[in-house]
């Protein structure tokens, strides 16, 4: 459940009352894990995997009603605004235009003399984000490469800017102060009710980011001026003749090795201040990564290079980390994950293609995996099986029936909803260490519930939202029965 997908009358899900009601729903359902998408700020394309900061929290998630309860807002100042007509979709354009102004109003009434606030001002990561956003505001949202004298980070020049634009910088620090305070209160509430939070950490950072601007030459492959000399992606395959050009800057692993991967280890430690467990995206990129020269228009001329492997995680083995090992999983990748001891991932949607040896089939699972019906990048179950026709559908249903028999029950496949119910039941009864599913798959929501279609930019990506009626007592009861019968509660 992405935070952005929670119900809210103010355009997007927040850390407010609906989030607390969702935790209560999880408890009633016998579910003790809530996995979120990255909490990071979004920019062009609205993806939380392309953020301007590796550690900031999206200001959109600050709950306005809670600010009102603090005395920082009046109901009429935000409740009467047009936050979008479609309760099922977040309108990021509206959010971009409205949310910052409402937060600025709240900041104008905020007491800046409190001890907690004064201590927060000293933290480096929120300050870096705040300075970056203050400069971005000054330059009308342009990427940092277009910031004139600030395009290259200069400590003395930035220090002078901080003195002149103190209020603007403190406003952006305020957004982080409030977001963190609200999130920690929500997490405490969830933990007290037996629900742990699974966070999500993107492996790569956006090109227009705090880290690239301030630490570019220390962290990434760049020239002497700090300009990227390589970009991330994946090579051509059966799905794309030109590969995928992601455009993210590529890490300089040799430099990072010199200080024991200090930046990465600090990033992981800070993540555990927000979450109980962390899923690290594209884990195979730590073992080997595809490096494409800067200036290439597609991914055909890249090359594979070796990453740090398990060495980066030495000493972190006891952390609750999930390795997202989807994609081209070589023996080298399997060995590195085995060295860390982290559970990998299995996706049930990939299990029904007729291959008896498919590692995503529950009958082939070992225990050290987190198994999913699908991820944010997949179709919903109802969408996937609804569009299947002919032999592909017959093969998939035959596989499903066989897997269900092995799990000790009979699959129901007469309707699309029955298929979804059988797959969810199969997930629960698998040997996986933990099982997770998008709530869409329990509700049998179709195409409209898909979170993201990779390699596309669309208003439909990252915008789907639930409504209060989706968290019904009837659904909670069904899931609780599944939890009890499968002995997962």
C-alpha positions, 0 to 999 in steps of 0.5 A: 500500500503506497502512502500516496494510495491511501484515501484522503480528501486532499488529493493524495494519501497522507500520514493522517487518519486514513493511514491509522484506519489502514493499520487497524484494517491490517490488524483485523486482517491478521496482516503484520507487514505493511510494505510502502513505496519509497517515501521520497519526494517526487518530481517529473514523472511522479515516480518515487524512484526518481527523487531529488533526495536519497533521504527526504520525505515527500511533503505531500504526505504531511497531513493537513488536518493534523496541522490544523489540530496543531493550530497551524491551519484553519479548516477553511484555508485548505478544505474548500480548495479543489484537490481533484475531482477523481477520488481514485487518482492523485492529480500531481499537477494540482498538488504541485500548485497548491500544497507548498502554499498551504504548507508555507501558511502553516510554517508562518505560524510555526513556533521556531523556538522549540528545542526539538526544532532547534535540534532538527536544524542541525541535522545535515541530511534535511539541511542539504535537501532544504538548501537544494529545494530553496535554490530550485525554488529560486531558479523556478524549478530548473535542474541544478545544472541551470543554476548559474553560479550555483550549478557547481557546488561551492561551500562558501557560495552556498554558505552566503546563500544560506544566510540570505535565504534563511527563511526559505531554507527553514521552510523546507526544513519545516516540511521534513520536521513535520513529515518525519514527526507524523511518520514516526507517530504512525509507525509507533502506532503500527508497531504497537499493534503488531504491524511492521513497516517494510520500506523500499530503497531505490538503488539509483538516484536521480540525475537532478538530485542533492547527492549529484549536486553536492557529492557528485565527484565523491559518489558517481562516475563524473569528469573533473567538472562533476558532470556524469560520464556514465548512465544506468540502464539495461541492455537490449533483450526480447522486450526492447531492441534498444534496451532501457536507458534509465539515465541515472548517474552510475556509482564510482564503486572504486572510490566508495570502496576506499572508505568502506562504502561509508555513504551507502552504509550510512544510507542503510542505517538511516533507513532503519530509522524509518522502517522495520525492514528494508527492501533494496531495489535492483539488488543485482546491480550491486553484483554487476551493473550495466554502464552506458556512456554519457550522451548515448541515445539508447542502451545498445552501447553499454557494458557490464561491470562488476559491483561491490557484491556482498562486501558492501553489506559486511557487518550489516547481515543482521539487518532486516533487508530484502534483496529485490533480485528480479531480472537476470539472476546469475549464479554470481548474484545468487552467491552474493545474496547467499553470503548476505543471508537476505531473503530474495523475492518471488513473484507469483504472476511469473509462475504460470507459463508452463515451465515446471522448473520456474523458480517463481512456482510455490512448489519450487520455493525454499523458505528464505524468500518474500513471495508476492502476487505482484509488485508496483510494476506488474499488472493487477492479477485481475487485469493479467488473467482478464486479458489472457486468451487461448493457449496462454490462458489454458497453460496458466490455469493448468499450472495454477490447478497443479500448484494448488493441488500440491498446496493441498486444495482445489483451485477455483477458476470459473471466473476471474475473481475466483482465479484471483482468490485461488492465487492469493490462497496459494500465496498464503500456503506457500513456504515463503518466509513472508507473503505480500500482495497489493491490496488491489489483488485482494479486491480483484481490481482491474487495469485501473488499479495498476500502480506503474507501467515501466518505461512509460510516463503517464498520469496513470502511473503512481496515481491510483488511490483507494477509497474508505469502502475498500478497507471493509470488515468483510475483506478483513475477515476473509484475509484473517481466515486465510492467515489462520488457515495457513498458520501465518497468524 
